[in-house]
């Protein structure tokens, strides 16, 4: 490793630590990934660059970015001081993106996977970042035609932010179960509720449920190890399902499938936000928090992938299985006081059936994959138009 490269990540780590010491508590930003579609066939189309050109000079321009493949686009709320502001921005960004895409004759979808378009036909966008990832990962990155929802929460204090990340790892299976929206991929009914997670989280390196870190020094030592051994060339190559983002700075929750329904997108983001704040409060007050072994959390993660909100999760404290919905209801009840305090409680709802359950229900009724996906696309148009 050259001195220049070492200086680069040393400066980045120092700047990131300082930024975490200065960031206000509980700012929030939400990122949503959308598939770009042929509006007639609903197949994926490689037209991101047209959106990128058309957005120039508009209010949406700073909030629209590319995300790996040319048949995908990401929109961001930007940093919000309150969740109420973020909830409004989620709707605004969807409406702005819809208007832009409609003007170009591009359809949009927001499920964790596209049900049938082949990954072989998707083109990786031509940026230095994605060229590097293509060279590093090859088949792993080619297969990753998936779409997610990410929530960034400001947590003041570098050590505190890392401890919140360590605590959040215990609840990633619950968030995935609630968000699951991808039972179909590559023309197959997978019988999974989140095929996206199986494709992305199980294939990428440094992905899924992270290790437990005691604080910033522990975390920084790991990041240094990755740079020094040539394992990564940029910090975003740590793809864990919850991570301290070294550039913004925020705690970023990355486990969730994309959401076709605007109300459910807001609700999911509200739970991620309130849970992060609740854990920070618990740490401040010395409330005991679990630190379950990775092997036990993986059992729950697999259950969330396979059965989503319809299955059971293990209550690790009691060592017994309970319905996933009951587990999430417990979680909502636990975060409710902080959600009330931060003005997020009105968005904390659990759907009667989530997106994966609705799609599987229609499949069981005999609907075709095309009919089911059309319904998801049309629902997205109704709530975000």
C-alpha positions as CSV (number, residue, x, y, z in Angstrom):
1,X,0.0,0.0,0.0
2,X,1.4,3.4,-1.0
3,X,1.8,6.3,1.5
4,X,-0.8,8.3,-0.5
5,X,-3.5,5.7,-0.2
6,X,-2.7,5.2,3.5
7,X,-2.9,8.9,4.1
8,X,-6.3,8.9,2.3
9,X,-8.0,6.5,4.6
10,X,-6.3,7.8,7.7
11,X,-7.7,11.2,7.0
12,X,-11.1,9.7,6.2
13,X,-11.2,7.9,9.5
14,X,-10.2,10.9,11.5
15,X,-12.7,13.1,9.7
16,X,-15.5,10.6,10.2
17,X,-14.8,10.3,13.9
18,X,-14.9,14.1,14.3
19,X,-18.1,14.2,12.3
20,X,-19.8,11.6,14.6
21,X,-18.8,13.8,17.6
22,X,-20.5,16.8,16.0
23,X,-23.6,15.3,14.3
24,X,-27.0,16.1,16.1
25,X,-28.9,13.2,17.5
26,X,-31.7,11.7,15.4
27,X,-31.5,13.5,12.1
28,X,-32.8,11.1,9.5
29,X,-32.6,10.4,5.7
30,X,-34.2,7.7,3.7
31,X,-33.0,6.2,0.4
32,X,-35.3,4.2,-1.9
33,X,-34.3,2.1,-4.9
34,X,-36.6,1.7,-7.9
35,X,-36.6,-0.6,-10.9
36,X,-36.9,1.1,-14.4
37,X,-39.4,-0.6,-16.6
38,X,-40.8,-0.7,-20.1
39,X,-44.3,0.5,-19.3
40,X,-45.8,-2.0,-21.8
41,X,-44.0,-5.2,-20.9
42,X,-42.9,-4.2,-17.3
43,X,-39.5,-5.7,-18.1
44,X,-36.4,-3.9,-16.8
45,X,-34.9,-1.3,-19.2
46,X,-31.4,0.2,-19.1
47,X,-32.4,3.9,-19.2
48,X,-30.9,5.4,-16.0
49,X,-28.7,7.8,-18.0
50,X,-31.8,9.3,-19.7
51,X,-33.2,10.0,-16.2
52,X,-29.9,11.5,-15.1
53,X,-29.8,13.8,-18.1
54,X,-33.5,14.8,-17.7
55,X,-33.2,15.6,-14.0
56,X,-30.6,18.3,-14.5
57,X,-31.7,21.7,-13.3
58,X,-34.7,20.3,-11.3
59,X,-35.3,20.2,-7.6
60,X,-34.8,16.4,-7.7
61,X,-31.3,16.6,-9.3
62,X,-29.2,16.5,-6.0
63,X,-31.4,13.6,-4.7
64,X,-31.3,11.2,-7.7
65,X,-28.3,8.9,-8.1
66,X,-27.4,5.7,-9.9
67,X,-27.2,2.4,-8.1
68,X,-25.2,-0.3,-9.9
69,X,-27.3,-1.1,-12.9
70,X,-28.7,1.1,-15.6
71,X,-32.2,-0.3,-15.0
72,X,-32.2,1.1,-11.4
73,X,-32.4,4.5,-9.8
74,X,-32.2,5.7,-6.2
75,X,-33.9,8.7,-4.7
76,X,-32.9,10.3,-1.4
77,X,-34.8,12.5,1.0
78,X,-31.7,14.3,2.0
79,X,-31.0,15.0,5.7
80,X,-34.1,15.8,7.7
81,X,-34.2,17.2,11.2
82,X,-37.4,15.3,12.1
83,X,-39.1,12.2,11.0
84,X,-42.2,14.1,10.0
85,X,-40.1,16.0,7.5
86,X,-38.6,12.7,6.2
87,X,-42.1,11.2,5.8
88,X,-43.1,14.2,3.7
89,X,-40.0,14.0,1.7
90,X,-40.4,10.3,0.9
91,X,-43.7,11.1,-0.7
92,X,-42.3,14.2,-2.5
93,X,-39.4,12.3,-3.9
94,X,-41.6,9.5,-5.2
95,X,-43.9,12.0,-6.9
96,X,-40.9,13.9,-8.4
97,X,-39.4,10.7,-9.7
98,X,-42.7,9.5,-11.1
99,X,-43.2,12.8,-13.0
100,X,-39.7,12.6,-14.4
101,X,-40.0,9.0,-15.5
102,X,-43.5,9.5,-17.0
103,X,-42.1,12.3,-19.2
104,X,-39.6,9.8,-20.6
105,X,-42.0,6.9,-20.9
106,X,-40.3,4.9,-18.2
107,X,-42.2,2.8,-15.7
108,X,-41.2,2.3,-12.0
109,X,-41.4,-0.5,-9.5
110,X,-40.3,-0.9,-5.9
111,X,-40.2,-4.5,-4.9
112,X,-37.0,-6.2,-3.6
113,X,-36.5,-8.1,-6.9
114,X,-37.8,-7.9,-10.4
115,X,-39.8,-11.1,-10.9
116,X,-38.5,-12.2,-14.3
117,X,-36.0,-9.9,-16.1
118,X,-32.7,-11.7,-16.5
119,X,-29.7,-10.3,-14.7
120,X,-27.6,-11.1,-17.8
121,X,-29.5,-8.3,-19.7
122,X,-28.8,-5.5,-17.1
123,X,-25.9,-3.2,-17.7
124,X,-23.7,-1.9,-14.9
125,X,-23.5,1.9,-15.0
126,X,-20.2,3.4,-16.1
127,X,-18.8,5.1,-13.0
128,X,-15.4,4.6,-11.4
129,X,-17.1,3.2,-8.2
130,X,-19.1,0.6,-10.0
131,X,-16.3,-0.3,-12.4
132,X,-14.1,-1.1,-9.4
133,X,-16.9,-3.2,-7.8
134,X,-17.4,-5.0,-11.1
135,X,-13.7,-5.8,-11.3
136,X,-13.6,-6.9,-7.7
137,X,-16.8,-9.0,-7.5
138,X,-17.6,-10.1,-11.1
139,X,-20.5,-12.7,-11.0
140,X,-21.5,-11.6,-7.4
141,X,-22.2,-8.1,-8.6
142,X,-23.7,-9.1,-11.9
143,X,-26.4,-11.1,-10.1
144,X,-27.3,-8.3,-7.7
145,X,-30.3,-6.9,-9.5
146,X,-32.1,-6.1,-6.3
147,X,-33.8,-3.1,-4.8
148,X,-33.8,-1.9,-1.1
149,X,-34.7,0.8,1.3
150,X,-32.0,2.3,3.5
151,X,-32.5,4.5,6.6
152,X,-29.8,6.8,7.9
153,X,-30.0,8.1,11.5
154,X,-27.7,10.6,13.1
155,X,-26.3,9.4,16.4
156,X,-24.1,11.8,18.3
157,X,-20.8,10.4,19.6
158,X,-18.4,8.0,17.8
159,X,-18.4,5.3,20.5
160,X,-22.1,5.7,21.0
161,X,-22.9,5.3,17.3
162,X,-20.8,2.1,17.1
163,X,-22.6,0.7,20.2
164,X,-25.9,1.5,18.6
165,X,-24.9,-0.4,15.5
166,X,-23.9,-3.3,17.6
167,X,-27.3,-3.3,19.4
168,X,-29.2,-2.9,16.1
169,X,-27.8,-6.2,14.8
170,X,-30.0,-8.0,17.2
171,X,-33.2,-6.7,15.4
172,X,-32.2,-7.0,11.8
173,X,-34.3,-10.2,11.3
174,X,-37.4,-8.5,12.6
175,X,-36.9,-5.5,10.2
176,X,-36.4,-7.9,7.3
177,X,-39.5,-10.0,8.1
178,X,-41.6,-6.8,8.2
179,X,-40.2,-5.4,4.9
180,X,-40.1,-8.6,2.8
181,X,-41.4,-8.0,-0.7
182,X,-39.5,-10.3,-3.1
183,X,-40.9,-13.8,-3.4
184,X,-40.3,-13.9,-7.2
185,X,-37.0,-13.7,-9.2
186,X,-35.6,-15.0,-12.5
187,X,-39.1,-16.2,-13.5
188,X,-39.4,-18.5,-10.4
189,X,-41.6,-18.4,-7.3
190,X,-38.9,-19.0,-4.8
191,X,-41.0,-19.8,-1.8
192,X,-38.8,-17.2,0.0
193,X,-40.3,-14.0,1.2
194,X,-37.1,-12.1,0.6
195,X,-35.2,-13.5,-2.4
196,X,-33.4,-10.1,-2.5
197,X,-31.7,-10.9,0.8
198,X,-30.6,-14.3,-0.3
199,X,-29.1,-12.9,-3.5
200,X,-27.4,-9.8,-2.0
201,X,-26.7,-10.6,1.6
202,X,-25.6,-14.2,1.1
203,X,-23.4,-13.5,-1.9
204,X,-21.6,-10.2,-1.2
205,X,-18.5,-10.2,1.1
206,X,-18.7,-8.2,4.4
207,X,-22.5,-8.3,4.2
208,X,-25.4,-9.3,6.4
209,X,-25.3,-9.3,10.2
210,X,-22.0,-7.7,11.3
211,X,-19.9,-8.6,14.3
212,X,-20.3,-6.9,17.6
213,X,-18.0,-3.9,18.1
214,X,-17.3,-2.4,21.6
215,X,-16.8,1.1,20.3
216,X,-15.1,3.3,17.7
217,X,-11.5,2.1,18.3
218,X,-12.7,-1.5,17.8
219,X,-14.5,-0.6,14.6
220,X,-11.7,1.6,13.3
221,X,-9.1,-1.2,13.8
222,X,-11.3,-3.5,11.6
223,X,-11.6,-0.9,8.9
224,X,-7.8,-0.3,9.0
225,X,-7.2,-4.0,8.7
226,X,-9.4,-4.1,5.5
227,X,-7.5,-1.3,3.9
228,X,-4.0,-2.5,5.0
229,X,-4.6,-6.0,3.6
230,X,-6.0,-4.7,0.3
231,X,-9.4,-6.2,1.1
232,X,-11.2,-3.0,0.3
233,X,-10.3,0.1,-1.7
234,X,-13.2,2.3,-0.4
235,X,-15.2,2.2,2.8
236,X,-18.6,1.6,1.1
237,X,-17.3,-1.9,0.2
238,X,-18.3,-2.8,3.8
239,X,-21.9,-3.8,2.8
240,X,-23.2,-4.9,6.2
241,X,-26.9,-4.7,6.9
242,X,-26.2,-2.1,9.5
243,X,-23.1,0.0,9.5
244,X,-21.6,3.3,10.6
245,X,-21.5,5.3,7.4
246,X,-18.1,6.9,7.4
247,X,-19.0,9.8,5.0
248,X,-22.3,11.2,6.1
249,X,-22.0,10.4,9.2
250,X,-24.9,8.2,10.3
251,X,-25.9,4.8,11.5
252,X,-27.3,3.2,8.3
253,X,-29.8,0.3,8.3
254,X,-29.7,-1.6,5.0
255,X,-31.6,-4.8,5.6
256,X,-35.0,-3.9,4.2
257,X,-36.6,-4.8,0.9
258,X,-37.9,-2.0,-1.2
259,X,-41.6,-1.1,-0.6
260,X,-44.2,-0.8,-3.4
261,X,-46.6,1.0,-1.0
262,X,-45.8,4.6,0.1
263,X,-47.5,4.2,3.5
264,X,-45.6,1.0,4.2
265,X,-42.3,2.7,3.2
266,X,-43.0,5.5,5.7
267,X,-44.0,3.0,8.4
268,X,-40.9,0.9,7.9
269,X,-38.6,3.9,7.9
270,X,-40.4,5.1,11.1
271,X,-39.6,1.8,12.9
272,X,-36.0,1.9,11.8
273,X,-35.7,5.4,13.1
274,X,-37.5,4.9,16.4
275,X,-35.6,1.7,17.1
276,X,-32.3,3.4,16.5
277,X,-33.3,6.2,18.9
278,X,-34.7,3.8,21.5
279,X,-31.4,1.9,21.5
280,X,-29.4,5.1,21.9
281,X,-31.6,6.1,24.9
282,X,-31.1,2.6,26.4
283,X,-27.3,3.0,26.2
284,X,-27.5,6.5,27.7
285,X,-29.5,5.2,30.7
286,X,-27.5,2.0,31.3
287,X,-30.4,-0.2,30.3
288,X,-29.2,-3.8,29.6
289,X,-29.3,-4.7,25.9
290,X,-28.7,-8.1,24.4
291,X,-25.6,-9.1,22.4
292,X,-26.6,-12.4,20.8
293,X,-24.0,-14.5,19.1
294,X,-23.9,-14.3,15.3
295,X,-25.0,-17.9,15.0
296,X,-28.3,-17.3,16.8
297,X,-29.1,-14.2,14.9
298,X,-28.5,-16.1,11.7
299,X,-31.2,-18.5,12.6
300,X,-33.7,-15.7,12.8
301,X,-32.4,-14.1,9.7
302,X,-33.0,-17.3,7.7
303,X,-36.5,-17.5,9.1
304,X,-37.2,-13.9,8.0
305,X,-35.8,-14.7,4.5
306,X,-37.8,-17.9,4.2
307,X,-41.2,-17.0,5.9
308,X,-41.1,-13.3,6.5
309,X,-44.0,-11.9,8.4
310,X,-46.0,-15.1,8.0
311,X,-43.5,-17.3,9.9
312,X,-42.0,-17.5,13.4
313,X,-38.9,-15.9,14.9
314,X,-37.0,-17.1,17.9
315,X,-37.4,-15.2,21.2
316,X,-33.7,-15.7,22.0
317,X,-34.2,-14.7,25.6
318,X,-36.9,-17.3,26.2
319,X,-35.5,-19.7,23.7
320,X,-38.8,-20.3,22.1
321,X,-40.4,-19.6,18.7
322,X,-43.2,-17.0,18.5
323,X,-45.1,-15.6,15.5
324,X,-43.0,-13.0,13.6
325,X,-46.0,-10.6,13.7
326,X,-46.2,-10.9,17.5
327,X,-42.4,-10.3,17.8
328,X,-42.7,-7.1,15.7
329,X,-45.7,-6.0,17.8
330,X,-43.5,-6.3,20.9
331,X,-40.8,-4.3,19.2
332,X,-43.2,-1.5,18.2
333,X,-44.5,-1.4,21.8
334,X,-40.9,-1.1,23.1
335,X,-40.0,1.8,20.9
336,X,-43.4,3.6,21.2
337,X,-42.4,6.0,24.0
338,X,-39.4,7.3,22.0
339,X,-41.4,7.4,18.8
340,X,-44.0,9.6,20.7
341,X,-41.2,11.9,21.9
342,X,-39.7,12.3,18.5
343,X,-43.0,12.7,16.6
344,X,-42.8,9.5,14.6
345,X,-45.5,7.4,16.3
346,X,-48.3,8.2,13.8
347,X,-46.4,6.3,11.1
348,X,-45.7,3.2,13.3
349,X,-48.1,0.6,11.9
350,X,-47.9,-3.0,10.9
351,X,-49.8,-3.9,7.7
352,X,-52.5,-6.6,7.7
353,X,-50.3,-8.3,5.1
354,X,-47.0,-7.0,3.9
355,X,-45.9,-6.9,0.2
356,X,-44.5,-10.5,0.1
357,X,-47.7,-11.9,1.8
358,X,-49.9,-10.1,-0.7
359,X,-48.0,-11.4,-3.7
360,X,-47.9,-15.0,-2.3
361,X,-51.6,-14.8,-1.6
362,X,-52.3,-13.9,-5.2
363,X,-50.0,-16.7,-6.4
364,X,-51.9,-19.2,-4.3
365,X,-55.2,-17.9,-5.8
366,X,-53.8,-18.8,-9.3
367,X,-52.7,-15.3,-10.5
368,X,-49.7,-15.3,-12.9
369,X,-46.4,-13.7,-12.1
370,X,-47.1,-11.0,-14.6
371,X,-50.5,-10.2,-13.1
372,X,-49.1,-10.1,-9.6
373,X,-46.2,-7.7,-10.6
374,X,-48.6,-5.5,-12.6
375,X,-50.7,-5.1,-9.4
376,X,-47.6,-4.0,-7.4
377,X,-46.6,-1.5,-10.1
378,X,-50.1,-0.1,-10.3
379,X,-50.3,0.2,-6.5
380,X,-47.1,2.2,-6.5
381,X,-48.5,4.5,-9.1
382,X,-51.6,5.2,-7.1
383,X,-49.8,6.0,-3.8
384,X,-46.9,8.0,-5.3
385,X,-48.6,9.9,-8.1
